[in-house]
Amino acid sequence: MNTVLIKPHFTEKSLKATSNSGFTFQVDQFATKSQIKEVIEATFAVKVVRISTRLSHVPGKRSATRRSTSR
């Protein structure tokens, strides 16, 4: 169950969110919001109000390039 939380994620933006009782964690890619909520409530003895998730390190679209032939 503890494999859901990988590590806390500290950036300038996430440190600003801590003043509003918001915290940022890196979690398992396949964890659901309900699993994340259960683990955080059990680990830190807090009541979770809301969870926002987003995928990171997703490869971007590849752009098409023209193949030119020269004489």
C-alpha positions as CSV (number, residue, x, y, z in Angstrom):
1,M,0.0,0.0,0.0
2,N,2.9,2.4,0.7
3,T,4.2,1.9,-2.8
4,V,1.6,4.4,-4.1
5,L,3.6,7.4,-2.7
6,I,7.0,7.6,-4.3
7,K,8.4,10.8,-2.9
8,P,7.4,14.4,-2.1
9,H,7.8,16.8,-5.1
10,F,9.4,20.1,-4.2
11,T,9.4,23.0,-6.7
12,E,8.9,26.7,-6.4
13,K,5.2,26.4,-7.3
14,S,4.6,23.5,-4.9
15,L,6.2,25.4,-2.0
16,K,3.8,28.3,-2.6
17,A,0.9,25.8,-2.3
18,T,2.1,24.6,1.1
19,S,1.0,28.0,2.6
20,N,-2.6,27.0,1.6
21,S,-2.2,23.5,3.1
22,G,-1.5,22.0,-0.3
23,F,1.1,19.3,-0.8
24,T,2.7,17.7,-3.9
25,F,3.7,14.1,-4.2
26,Q,5.1,11.9,-6.9
27,V,2.9,8.8,-7.0
28,D,2.6,5.6,-8.9
29,Q,1.4,6.1,-12.5
30,F,-1.4,3.6,-12.1
31,A,-2.7,4.7,-8.7
32,T,-6.3,5.9,-8.5
33,K,-7.3,9.0,-6.6
34,S,-9.1,6.9,-4.0
35,Q,-5.9,4.9,-3.4
36,I,-3.8,8.0,-3.1
37,K,-6.4,9.5,-0.7
38,E,-6.3,6.4,1.5
39,V,-2.6,6.2,1.7
40,I,-2.1,9.9,2.5
41,E,-4.8,9.8,5.2
42,A,-3.3,6.7,6.8
43,T,0.3,7.9,6.6
44,F,-0.1,11.6,7.8
45,A,-3.3,11.3,9.9
46,V,-5.0,14.2,8.0
47,K,-8.3,14.6,6.2
48,V,-7.9,14.9,2.4
49,V,-10.3,17.4,0.8
50,R,-9.3,17.3,-2.8
51,I,-6.8,15.5,-5.1
52,S,-5.5,16.8,-8.4
53,T,-3.5,14.5,-10.6
54,R,-1.5,15.1,-13.8
55,L,0.8,13.0,-15.9
56,S,4.3,14.3,-16.4
57,H,7.2,13.2,-18.6
58,V,4.8,12.3,-21.4
59,P,6.7,12.4,-24.7
60,G,5.4,15.2,-27.0
61,K,4.2,14.8,-30.5
62,R,6.7,14.3,-33.2
63,S,6.6,16.8,-36.0
64,A,6.7,15.7,-39.6
65,T,9.6,16.6,-41.7
66,R,9.9,16.8,-45.4
67,R,12.2,14.5,-47.3
68,S,13.8,16.4,-50.1
69,T,15.5,14.9,-53.1
70,S,18.3,16.8,-54.8
71,R,19.8,16.4,-58.2
